[in-house]
Amino acid sequence: MDAYDKDPAAGQGQAPGPGPGPDGGAAPEETGASGTGTTGTGANVTGTTGTGATDGSAVGETVAAPPAPAPEPRTGVAALSPRYQIGAVVALAVVAVAVCAHLGLVFLHVAPSNTLTKQHGAAVDEWVFPEFEQNWKLFAPNPLQQNVSVQVRAEVSTADGGIRTTGWYDLSAEDGRAIAGNPLPSHTRQNELRRAWDFFVATHDSEDRPVGLRGSLSETYLRRIALLRLDRNDAAGPGGVVERVQYRSRTTNVAPPSWSGEKVSGRPTVRELPWWSVAAETGGARTEAAGAAGAAGAAGREGGAA
């Protein structure tokens, strides 16, 4: 008789039954080598409930999902509270309206005459002048193509009672030297003389006669500029007083580019104004000079008598 005859269960492909326990008794029964296991203590099972697992591992365990990323913090206006968000929106709206109104008024200022400028020209000028004045000569259909040099000279009464005439002082060249290489040139150097001369030319006829009160005002303006510049150059000298000033302008055409084919005269045009008395502007200086001359003469007479 072979092994199958000795153990019928082995002949049917079943696992042999459990042997006796350590104390000689029957070992606990184990069921479910391929089915549903029960909690027990077997040869290879240690207190685990599973499905078809004899080594104690759980097949149906649930894996915990990774934590969700934290939301990004809000920035800008979105980080503000609703009350401050409303305030920020209102402030932006006010700024936008102000910018649009400013651009509109400046546009009306530089635009050709139209119905709006005729009706509201005073309001537009009140807003634009003097801070936002625009000069569009560079973009005009016929931009300025000339170099204008403004010069001045003076008649000076000297300390000894004589009269002398100074040379010509090129005021435009002085301004140009002060501006060249200066990253922040002064507004006075750039515009005072140029605007004063444009003011004079616009308010005088071809015979240099003033047209209206603005013409006389432009002459006064130029006389004061002349005195300031002559004093800066010490044109009168020690004890001297400026009695009269004379302006002249030297206008030269800018040479056109070679590809334009345009021909212009290279000869300068000189415009010489009449002599202007500056007695009203130098009254105080004349009185001081006369007093100094009188004191010097008295001192001389006393010295001679001694």
Secondary structure by P-SEA (a helix, b strand, c coil): cccccccccccccccccccccccccccccccccccccccccccccccccccccccccccbbbbbcccccccccccccccccaaaaaaaaaaaaaaaaaaaaaaaaaaaaaccccccccccaaaaaaaccccccccccccccccccbbbbbbbbbbbbcccbbbbbbccccaaaaaaaaaccccccccccccaaaaaaaaaaaacccccccccaaaaaaaaaaaaaaaaaaaaaccccccccccbbbbbbbbbbccccccccbbbbcbbbbbbbccccccccaaaaaaaaaaaaaaaaaaaaaaaac
